[in-house]
């Protein structure tokens, strides 16, 4: 059933975001070519292209956040919740559906951002006449010995952090919806409270974790042992700690949302 929910949820966000992605790519092309031609053209073109690129990027980020909030609030806490409640789907599946869709589109947005950056670079190279030898030199970068492992751990941390961020938003919305009036203001206040809780609890967990893991304590304090044998900061310790903490907070937020929706859902 979760798969069927995702087949509806993912396209519903895509219909609004995909046209913006296309506009973002188009502005990246214009910016890339205009940046290299600034010497022969007025800098006004470069400035306007840059402003347009940044404006579209901001619009996409704002739209993504608005959609994440609206899809959850309207479908599970608003008028659409009456329909969703009669479906043979558990509350956990509903939350998981919204969560997976939101994280997927967050990653697509990040990938599109990276792609537009690549487009700007390629267009600038083409306009500037960069040769193949220069491109080879650009790729000659000294990477850490365990760069593959670091990259994998970073991607896992990125996923865990994205899940936690979305669940923060969902938790604040769900708590704020408990108020009969001014639910938006209540949700904003709840979000501030969630951030305060996470900051306080995170510091306490980090202190306990540092006592249990000397390597993590060394990284926090910058003392001996903070760097690995390859001379780089011990990223492995940082990534693992981040993944564990993000997963723990996500579980807490998921439980809060599920409990409130099962026991204290207010559709009035």
C-alpha positions as CSV (number, residue, x, y, z in Angstrom):
1,X,0.0,0.0,0.0
2,X,2.9,2.3,0.7
3,X,4.0,1.9,-2.9
4,X,0.6,3.0,-4.2
5,X,0.7,6.0,-1.9
6,X,4.1,7.0,-3.3
7,X,2.9,6.7,-6.9
8,X,0.4,9.4,-6.1
9,X,2.5,11.5,-3.7
10,X,5.8,11.8,-5.7
11,X,4.2,13.0,-9.0
12,X,2.0,15.5,-7.1
13,X,5.1,17.4,-6.0
14,X,6.9,16.9,-9.3
15,X,4.2,18.7,-11.3
16,X,5.1,21.9,-9.5
17,X,8.9,21.5,-9.1
18,X,9.9,20.1,-12.5
19,X,9.0,23.3,-14.4
20,X,11.2,25.3,-11.9
21,X,14.0,22.8,-12.4
22,X,13.9,23.5,-16.2
23,X,14.0,27.2,-15.6
24,X,16.9,26.8,-13.2
25,X,18.9,24.9,-15.9
26,X,18.1,27.5,-18.5
27,X,19.3,30.3,-16.2
28,X,22.5,28.3,-15.5
29,X,23.2,28.1,-19.3
30,X,22.7,31.8,-19.7
31,X,24.9,32.6,-16.7
32,X,27.7,30.3,-17.8
33,X,28.0,31.8,-21.2
34,X,27.5,35.4,-20.1
35,X,30.2,35.1,-17.4
36,X,32.9,34.4,-19.9
37,X,31.7,37.1,-22.3
38,X,31.8,39.8,-19.6
39,X,34.8,41.4,-21.3
40,X,33.0,41.9,-24.6
41,X,29.6,42.6,-23.2
42,X,28.2,44.9,-20.6
43,X,28.5,43.5,-17.0
44,X,24.8,44.2,-16.7
45,X,24.1,40.9,-18.6
46,X,26.2,39.0,-16.1
47,X,24.6,40.6,-13.1
48,X,21.1,40.1,-14.3
49,X,21.9,36.5,-15.2
50,X,23.3,35.9,-11.8
51,X,20.3,37.5,-10.1
52,X,18.0,35.4,-12.2
53,X,19.8,32.2,-11.3
54,X,19.8,33.0,-7.6
55,X,16.1,34.1,-7.8
56,X,15.1,30.8,-9.4
57,X,17.2,28.8,-6.9
58,X,15.5,30.6,-3.9
59,X,12.1,30.1,-5.4
60,X,12.7,26.4,-5.8
61,X,14.0,26.0,-2.2
62,X,11.0,28.0,-0.8
63,X,8.5,26.0,-3.0
64,X,10.0,22.7,-1.9
65,X,9.6,23.6,1.8
66,X,6.0,24.9,1.2
67,X,5.1,21.7,-0.6
68,X,6.6,19.5,2.1
69,X,4.5,21.4,4.7
70,X,1.3,21.6,2.7
71,X,1.3,17.9,1.6
72,X,1.7,16.8,5.2
73,X,-0.6,19.3,6.8
74,X,-3.5,19.1,4.3
75,X,-3.4,15.4,3.7
76,X,-3.0,14.2,7.3
77,X,-4.2,17.0,9.4
78,X,-6.5,19.1,7.2
79,X,-9.6,18.5,5.2
80,X,-8.1,15.7,3.2
81,X,-7.5,13.8,6.4
82,X,-11.1,12.8,6.5
83,X,-10.6,10.8,3.3
84,X,-7.3,9.4,4.3
85,X,-8.6,8.1,7.6
86,X,-11.0,5.7,5.8
87,X,-8.2,4.2,3.7
88,X,-6.8,0.8,4.9
89,X,-3.5,2.4,5.6
90,X,-1.8,2.7,9.0
91,X,-0.7,6.1,10.4
92,X,2.9,5.0,10.2
93,X,2.5,4.3,6.4
94,X,0.9,7.7,5.9
95,X,3.8,9.4,7.7
96,X,6.3,7.2,5.9
97,X,4.8,8.1,2.5
98,X,5.1,11.8,3.1
99,X,8.6,11.4,4.5
100,X,9.9,9.4,1.6
101,X,8.4,11.7,-1.0
102,X,9.8,14.8,0.8
103,X,13.3,13.3,1.1
104,X,13.3,12.1,-2.6
105,X,12.5,15.6,-3.8
106,X,15.0,17.1,-1.5
107,X,17.7,15.0,-3.0
108,X,16.5,15.7,-6.5
109,X,16.7,19.4,-5.7
110,X,20.3,19.0,-4.5
111,X,21.2,17.0,-7.6
112,X,19.7,19.7,-9.8
113,X,21.7,22.3,-7.9
114,X,24.9,20.3,-8.6
115,X,23.9,19.9,-12.2
116,X,23.3,23.6,-12.7
117,X,26.7,24.3,-11.2
118,X,28.2,21.8,-13.6
119,X,26.3,23.5,-16.5
120,X,27.6,26.9,-15.5
121,X,31.2,25.5,-15.4
122,X,30.9,23.7,-18.8
123,X,29.3,26.7,-20.5
124,X,32.0,28.9,-19.1
125,X,34.7,26.5,-20.4
126,X,33.1,26.4,-23.8
127,X,32.9,30.2,-24.0
128,X,36.4,30.6,-22.7
129,X,38.0,28.1,-24.9
130,X,39.3,25.8,-22.2
131,X,41.2,22.9,-23.7
132,X,41.2,19.2,-22.7
133,X,44.6,19.5,-20.9
134,X,43.2,22.2,-18.6
135,X,40.2,19.9,-17.8
136,X,42.6,17.1,-16.9
137,X,44.5,19.3,-14.5
138,X,41.2,20.4,-12.9
139,X,40.5,16.7,-12.1
140,X,44.0,16.2,-10.5
141,X,43.0,16.5,-6.9
142,X,44.7,14.8,-3.9
143,X,42.0,12.8,-2.1
144,X,42.2,11.0,1.2
145,X,43.1,7.3,1.2
146,X,39.7,6.3,2.4
147,X,37.8,8.7,0.2
148,X,35.4,6.1,-1.0
149,X,34.4,5.1,2.5
150,X,34.2,8.7,3.5
151,X,31.9,9.4,0.6
152,X,29.6,6.5,1.4
153,X,29.4,7.5,5.0
154,X,28.7,11.1,4.0
155,X,25.9,10.1,1.7
156,X,24.3,8.0,4.5
157,X,24.7,11.0,6.9
158,X,23.1,13.2,4.3
159,X,20.1,10.9,4.0
160,X,19.8,10.5,7.8
161,X,20.1,14.3,8.2
162,X,17.4,14.9,5.5
163,X,15.0,12.5,7.2
164,X,15.6,14.2,10.6
165,X,15.0,17.6,9.1
166,X,11.7,16.6,7.5
167,X,10.6,14.9,10.7
168,X,11.4,18.0,12.6
169,X,9.0,19.9,10.4
170,X,6.3,17.2,10.6
171,X,6.6,17.1,14.4
172,X,6.2,20.9,14.7
173,X,3.2,20.8,12.4
174,X,1.6,18.0,14.3
175,X,2.2,19.6,17.7
176,X,1.0,22.9,16.5
177,X,-2.2,21.3,15.2
178,X,-3.1,20.4,18.7
179,X,-4.1,24.1,19.2
180,X,-7.6,24.8,18.2
181,X,-6.8,28.3,17.0
182,X,-3.8,29.9,15.3
183,X,-2.3,26.5,14.4
184,X,0.3,28.2,12.1
185,X,1.7,30.3,15.0
186,X,1.6,27.3,17.3
187,X,3.5,25.2,14.7
188,X,6.2,27.9,14.4
189,X,6.5,28.0,18.2
190,X,6.6,24.2,18.3
191,X,9.4,24.2,15.7
192,X,11.5,26.5,17.9
193,X,10.8,24.2,20.8
194,X,11.9,21.2,18.7
195,X,15.1,22.9,17.8
196,X,15.7,23.8,21.4
197,X,15.1,20.2,22.5
198,X,17.4,18.8,19.9
199,X,20.2,21.3,20.7
200,X,20.0,20.5,24.4
201,X,19.6,16.7,24.0
202,X,22.3,16.7,21.2
203,X,24.9,18.3,23.5
204,X,24.1,15.8,26.3
205,X,24.3,12.8,23.9
206,X,27.6,14.2,22.4
207,X,29.1,14.5,25.9
208,X,28.1,10.9,26.8
209,X,29.3,9.7,23.4
210,X,32.7,11.4,23.9
211,X,33.1,9.6,27.2
212,X,32.4,6.3,25.5
213,X,34.5,6.9,22.4
214,X,38.0,8.5,23.0
215,X,38.4,9.1,19.3
216,X,35.2,11.2,19.1
217,X,36.4,13.1,22.2
218,X,39.7,13.8,20.5
219,X,37.9,15.1,17.4
220,X,35.7,17.4,19.6
221,X,38.6,18.8,21.5
222,X,41.1,18.8,18.6
223,X,43.5,16.9,20.7
224,X,45.9,14.1,19.8
225,X,44.1,11.3,17.9
226,X,41.8,13.6,16.1
227,X,43.6,12.8,12.8
228,X,43.9,9.5,11.1
229,X,47.0,7.9,9.7
230,X,46.4,9.6,6.3
231,X,46.8,13.0,7.9
232,X,43.2,14.0,7.5
233,X,40.6,14.6,10.2
234,X,39.0,11.4,11.4
235,X,35.9,11.8,9.3
236,X,34.8,8.3,10.1
237,X,34.1,9.1,13.7
238,X,32.3,12.3,12.9
239,X,30.1,10.6,10.2
240,X,29.1,7.6,12.4
241,X,28.2,9.9,15.4
242,X,26.2,12.1,13.1
243,X,24.3,9.1,11.6
244,X,23.5,7.6,15.0
245,X,22.2,10.9,16.4
246,X,20.2,11.7,13.3
247,X,18.6,8.3,13.4
248,X,17.8,8.6,17.1
249,X,16.1,12.0,16.8
250,X,14.2,10.8,13.7
251,X,12.8,7.9,15.6
252,X,11.7,10.2,18.5
253,X,10.0,12.6,16.1
254,X,8.3,9.7,14.2
255,X,7.0,8.3,17.5
256,X,5.6,11.8,18.5
257,X,3.9,12.3,15.2
258,X,2.4,8.8,15.2
259,X,1.2,9.0,18.8
260,X,-0.5,12.4,18.4
261,X,-2.2,11.4,15.1
262,X,-3.4,8.1,16.6
263,X,-4.5,9.4,20.0
264,X,-5.0,13.2,19.7
265,X,-5.9,13.9,16.1
266,X,-7.9,17.1,15.9
267,X,-9.8,17.5,12.6
268,X,-12.2,20.1,13.8
